[in-house]
Amino acid sequence: MLPQEQQINRGFNDILTQQIILGRKLEELKKTSVDKRTPDKIEQIRELENKVSEIIKEFLNFIKSPEVIGYLEQINPNIRNQTLDLDGLRTFSEDLQGLNRNGENAVLLYPLILENRLEVVVVTPYTPPTRSTIYVKKQVITQTITDFVEALKNRNSNVKIPAKKLYGWLIKPIEPGLAAAKAKTIIYAPDGQLRYIPLAALYDGKQWLAERFNTNYITARSLTKLNIQPLPSLQILAGATTNRHIVNNVDFYSLPFAGSEVENLAAMIPTTKKLIDEQFNKKETIYSLTNYSFIHLATHAFFAIGKPEDSFILLGDGDIITMPDIQTLLLRNVDLVVLSACQTGIGGINNGNGEEILGFGYQMQNAGARATIASLWSVSDGGTQILMNTFYALLHQGNISKAEALRQAQAIMITGEFKLIGSQQDRAILQSTRNNLSPKVVNNLSHPYYWAPFFLIGNGL
């Protein structure tokens, strides 16, 4: 950035941090009951509330500007109801206050890609919406996203270059604010083609984001269920497709590790029901969906860019569950749906806006599921098995959220510290799985190609 742009960002860092300090002070003052407030405290509360009103007024002026209104009007009507309402964010800090876990907070990150700049909207438990302006053109952001996605899919690439550039735009301007808010979880409402990038794979020059923060993608539907609840017992329906199938002219390669992924899952968590290949059919699957709190599908899913209604999940017998099928499901008792081997046609992102990615999670939430885990590109069969089995081993230990379990599984892939898995049996299963993988895969599990594509949509808290 130019020196004056750096100065603007430093100013934003100071402003956001100051606003968090202000919000905390106001919260502390208001803990005193009304009848016990001294005149001095009353005056301080009034002064701080006036400052909060000014912050909200500035944000309202921003969202009512012709440029932002014009941008929002261009959003496809099918996706507009899935995205967060900017005006509704004014009171979202109150919702965030209820998401504090062990002294660590969640913050909302909502980037908007305008023609000549990036606006990064942030909400913390202590502040109303605040924004940071990053002066970078839309075409530059788009090209960087494309470079990043292509590098992520190439295990021999230096993915850190575009990852660091995107980190500099999306995260670095708000770093001091994240620290001041004691943030552990980033609730991410991505815009446009930013929906195609895994936030966890951004790089700060020393660490991946997954090593520092949980990430939880969100849709408008998620807001109605965004709260901390005890994780239900791990009653798992696990389906696996191991054979090759061709559907709608799409060639879905075989997944030889999908079967062992499900077998491992059943060995670690005996309450798992297995459906493999021919057993994993539409009739049996749809019947079983409402009987389990976790649905794990080790199979391909196809997200059709530009035509989300053409997206579908491949079943073990070659049949499919379409997006319209999903819209008719009732998943009231389902805490999490996992698609562990998606095939997304990600190469066409220049023609898409990511509506098929969040749209899938949105439909699952409409059906009743609290959260979904899917992937952004076709992933390594063996690498996926390691990540998913590690994820469930962590959930099996208890006292951990879905978002934290996913982050820890990704961090374990990065560092290779599988000894962090508490259960000796689960560690033995994971070690045996690693031993059956090729050295080429085992020696490269730290590359984000293997761990970064998976992201959580909905309520992972």
Secondary structure as UniProt FT lines:
FT   HELIX           3..29
FT   TURN            30..31
FT   HELIX           34..36
FT   HELIX           39..63
FT   HELIX           66..73
FT   HELIX           77..80
FT   TURN            81..82
FT   HELIX           87..91
FT   HELIX           92..97
FT   TURN            98..99
FT   TURN            102..103
FT   STRAND          104..113
FT   STRAND          118..124
FT   TURN            125..126
FT   STRAND          127..134
FT   HELIX           138..152
FT   TURN            155..156
FT   HELIX           160..170
FT   HELIX           172..174
FT   HELIX           175..180
FT   TURN            181..182
FT   STRAND          183..188
FT   HELIX           192..196
FT   HELIX           199..201
FT   HELIX           209..211
FT   STRAND          214..217
FT   HELIX           220..225
FT   STRAND          236..240
FT   STRAND          245..247
FT   TURN            248..249
FT   STRAND          250..252
FT   HELIX           256..268
FT   TURN            270..271
FT   STRAND          272..276
FT   HELIX           277..279
FT   HELIX           282..288
FT   HELIX           289..291
FT   STRAND          294..298
FT   STRAND          301..302
FT   TURN            305..306
FT   HELIX           308..310
FT   STRAND          312..314
FT   TURN            316..317
FT   STRAND          320..322
FT   HELIX           323..327
FT   TURN            332..333
FT   STRAND          336..339
FT   HELIX           346..351
FT   HELIX           355..366
FT   TURN            367..368
FT   STRAND          371..375
FT   HELIX           381..397
FT   HELIX           402..415
FT   HELIX           418..420
FT   HELIX           424..435
FT   HELIX           439..442
FT   TURN            443..446
FT   HELIX           448..451
FT   STRAND          454..458
//
